[in-house]
Amino acid sequence: MPYVNLRVVGKLTREQKKQIAKEFSDTLLRVANKPKEATYLVIDEVDGENWAQGEKFFG
């Protein structure tokens, strides 16, 4: 059972989330022979004010 946790800065549309889920599950099927029904994906949308690289915040 593959589990993917994706964190992104900002918000995604429902359509973007659907496309991401499709592409991740397609890749796991093609590369690892894991059925799409067994793939779990969690998308965490993080506000830029809570995401930093070094001292630089993205919000």
C-alpha positions in Angstrom: 0.0 0.0 0.0 1.8 3.1 -1.2 1.3 6.3 1.0 2.3 9.6 -0.5 2.3 12.8 1.6 2.7 16.0 -0.5 3.2 19.4 1.0 2.8 22.5 -1.0 2.9 26.2 -0.3 -0.5 27.8 -0.9 -3.8 26.5 -2.1 -4.5 24.1 -5.0 -7.8 23.9 -6.9 -9.8 20.7 -6.8 -8.9 20.0 -10.5 -5.2 20.4 -9.6 -5.5 17.9 -6.8 -7.3 15.4 -9.0 -4.6 15.7 -11.6 -1.8 15.3 -9.0 -3.6 12.2 -7.6 -4.0 10.7 -11.1 -0.3 11.3 -12.0 1.0 9.9 -8.7 -1.2 6.8 -8.9 -0.3 6.3 -12.6 3.4 6.5 -11.8 3.1 4.0 -9.0 1.2 1.6 -11.2 3.7 1.9 -14.1 6.9 1.9 -12.1 6.1 -0.2 -9.0 3.2 -2.2 -10.2 1.0 -0.9 -7.4 -2.7 -0.8 -8.1 -4.3 2.6 -8.1 -6.9 1.4 -5.5 -4.1 0.7 -3.0 -2.4 4.1 -3.4 -3.2 6.8 -0.7 -2.3 10.4 -1.2 -2.5 13.2 1.3 -2.0 16.8 0.2 -1.1 19.3 2.9 -1.6 22.9 1.8 0.7 25.1 4.0 0.4 28.9 4.3 3.5 30.6 3.1 3.9 32.3 6.4 4.5 28.8 7.9 7.0 27.7 5.3 10.6 28.9 5.2 13.9 28.2 3.5 16.6 29.4 5.7 15.5 32.7 7.0 13.2 33.5 4.0 9.5 32.9 4.5 7.2 32.4 1.5 4.2 34.3 2.8 
